[in-house]
Amino acid sequence: MSAKAEPAGKGGAQAAGEGPATALSYEQARDQLTEVVRRLEGGGLTLEQSLDLWERGERLAAICEQWLEGARARLVAAMAARTPESADRDAPF
């Protein structure tokens, strides 16, 4: 299976405030979100900086959720495409 999961919804996933050419993969969004959390937990930021980071984190979390929803939909479609005979044989229980 060579097709990759696409984010749910229209177009590619991108962080708000960034151009359309900067669509983020799930891994990029996740890594950036991890960095945002690290910086927020580290403290030492002004209130405005903290709010800006929190808002960016919310956007990145939404991008991750879109990718996960797309992957979930692909899995559901793949499971539905299986024949009932093979589904019974491959059932885990």
Contact map, one row per residue, 1 for C-alpha under 8 A:
111000000000000000000000000000000000000000000000000000000000000000000000000000000000000000000
111100000000000000000000000000000000000000000000000000000000000000000000000000000000000000000
111110000000000000000000000000000000000000000000000000000000000000000000000000000000000000000
011111000000000000000000000000000000000000000000000000000000000000000000000000000000000000000
001111100000000000000000000000000000000000000000000000000000000000100110010000000000000000000
000111110001000000000000000000000000000000000000000000000000000000100110000000000000000000000
000011111011100000000000000000000000000000000000000000000000001001111110000000000000000000000
000001111100000000000000000000000000000000000000000000000000000001101100000000000000000000000
000000111110000000000000000000000000000000000000000000000000000001000000000000000000000000000
000000011111000000000000000000000000000000000000000000000000000000000000000000000000000000000
000000101111100000000000000000000000000000000000000000000000000000000000000000000000000000000
000001100111110000000011000000000000000000000000000000000000000000000000000000000000000000000
000000100011111000000011100000000000000000000000000000000000001001100000000000000000000000000
000000000001111101110111000000000000000000000000000000000000001000000000000000000000000000000
000000000000111111000111000000000000000000000000000000010011001000000000000000000000000000000
000000000000011111000000000000000000000000000000000000010010000000000000000000000000000000000
000000000000001111100000000000000000000000000000000000000000000000000000000000000000000000000
000000000000011111110100000000000000000000000000000000000000000000000000000000000000000000000
000000000000010011111100000000000000000000000000000000000000000000000000000000000000000000000
000000000000010001111110000000000000000000000000000000000000000000000000000000000000000000000
000000000000000000111110000000000000000000000000000000000000000000000000000000000000000000000
000000000000011001111111000000000000000000000000000000000000000000000000000000000000000000000
000000000001111000011111100000000000000000000000000000000000000000000000000000000000000000000
000000000001111000000111111110000000000000000000000000000000001000000000000000000000000000000
000000000000100000000011111110000000000000000000000000000000000000100000000000000000000000000
000000000000000000000001111111000000000000000000000000000000001100100000000000000000000000000
000000000000000000000001111111100000000000000000000000000000000000000000000000000000000000000
000000000000000000000001111111110000000000000000000000000000000000000000000000000000000000000
000000000000000000000001111111111000000000000000000000000001101100000000000000000000000000000
000000000000000000000000011111111100000000000000000000000001100100000000000000000000000000000
000000000000000000000000001111111110000000000000000000000000000000000000000000000000000000000
000000000000000000000000000111111111000000000000000000000001000000000000000000000000000000000
000000000000000000000000000011111111100000000000000000001001100000000000000000000000000000000
000000000000000000000000000001111111110000000000000000000000000000000000000000000000000000000
000000000000000000000000000000111111111000000000000000000000000000000000000000000000000000000
000000000000000000000000000000011111111100000000000011011000000000000000000000000000000000000
000000000000000000000000000000001111111110000000000000001000000000000000000000000000000000000
000000000000000000000000000000000111111111000000000000000000000000000000000000000000000000000
000000000000000000000000000000000011111111100000000000000000000000000000000000000000000000000
000000000000000000000000000000000001111111101000010011000000000000000000000000000000000000000
000000000000000000000000000000000000111111100000000000000000000000000000000000000000000000000
000000000000000000000000000000000000011111110000000000000000000000000000000000000000000000000
000000000000000000000000000000000000001111111000000000000000000000000000000000000000000000000
000000000000000000000000000000000000000001111100000000000000000000000000000000000000000000000
000000000000000000000000000000000000000100111111110000000000000000000000000000000000000000000
000000000000000000000000000000000000000000011111110000000000000000000000000000000000000000000
000000000000000000000000000000000000000000001111111000000000000000000000000000000000000000000
000000000000000000000000000000000000000000001111111100000000000000000000000000000000000000000
000000000000000000000000000000000000000000001111111110000000000000000000000000000000000000000
000000000000000000000000000000000000000100001111111111000000000000000000000000000000000000000
000000000000000000000000000000000000000000000011111111100000000000000000000000000000000000000
000000000000000000000000000000000000000000000001111111110000000000000000000000000000000000000
000000000000000000000000000000000001000100000000111111111000000000000000000000000000000000000
000000000000000000000000000000000001000100000000011111111100000000000000000000000000000000000
000000000000000000000000000000000000000000000000001111111110000000000000000000000000000000000
000000000000001100000000000000000001000000000000000111111111000000000000000000000000000000000
000000000000000000000000000000001001100000000000000011111111100000000000000000000000000000000
000000000000000000000000000000000000000000000000000001111111110000000000000000000000000000000
000000000000001100000000000000000000000000000000000000111111111000000000000000000000000000000
000000000000001000000000000011011000000000000000000000011111111100000000000000000000000000000
000000000000000000000000000011001000000000000000000000001111111110000000000000000000000000000
000000000000000000000000000000000000000000000000000000000111111111000000000000000000000000000
000000100000111000000001010010000000000000000000000000000011111111100000000000000000000000000
000000000000000000000000010011000000000000000000000000000001111111110000000000000000000000000
000000000000000000000000000000000000000000000000000000000000111111111000000000000000000000000
000000111000100000000000000000000000000000000000000000000000011111111100000000000000000000000
000011110000100000000000110000000000000000000000000000000000001111111110000000000000000000000
000000100000000000000000000000000000000000000000000000000000000111111111000000000000000000000
000000110000000000000000000000000000000000000000000000000000000011111111100000000000000000000
000011110000000000000000000000000000000000000000000000000000000001111111110000000000000000000
000011100000000000000000000000000000000000000000000000000000000000111111111000000000000000000
000000000000000000000000000000000000000000000000000000000000000000011111111100000000000000000
000000000000000000000000000000000000000000000000000000000000000000001111111110000000000000000
000010000000000000000000000000000000000000000000000000000000000000000111111111000000000000000
000000000000000000000000000000000000000000000000000000000000000000000011111111100000000000000
000000000000000000000000000000000000000000000000000000000000000000000001111111110000000000000
000000000000000000000000000000000000000000000000000000000000000000000000111111111000000000000
000000000000000000000000000000000000000000000000000000000000000000000000011111111100000000000
000000000000000000000000000000000000000000000000000000000000000000000000001111111100000000000
000000000000000000000000000000000000000000000000000000000000000000000000000111111110000000000
000000000000000000000000000000000000000000000000000000000000000000000000000011111110000000000
000000000000000000000000000000000000000000000000000000000000000000000000000001111111011000000
000000000000000000000000000000000000000000000000000000000000000000000000000000011111111000000
000000000000000000000000000000000000000000000000000000000000000000000000000000000111111100000
000000000000000000000000000000000000000000000000000000000000000000000000000000000011111110000
000000000000000000000000000000000000000000000000000000000000000000000000000000000111111111000
000000000000000000000000000000000000000000000000000000000000000000000000000000000111111111100
000000000000000000000000000000000000000000000000000000000000000000000000000000000001111111100
000000000000000000000000000000000000000000000000000000000000000000000000000000000000111111100
000000000000000000000000000000000000000000000000000000000000000000000000000000000000011111110
000000000000000000000000000000000000000000000000000000000000000000000000000000000000001111111
000000000000000000000000000000000000000000000000000000000000000000000000000000000000000001111
000000000000000000000000000000000000000000000000000000000000000000000000000000000000000000111
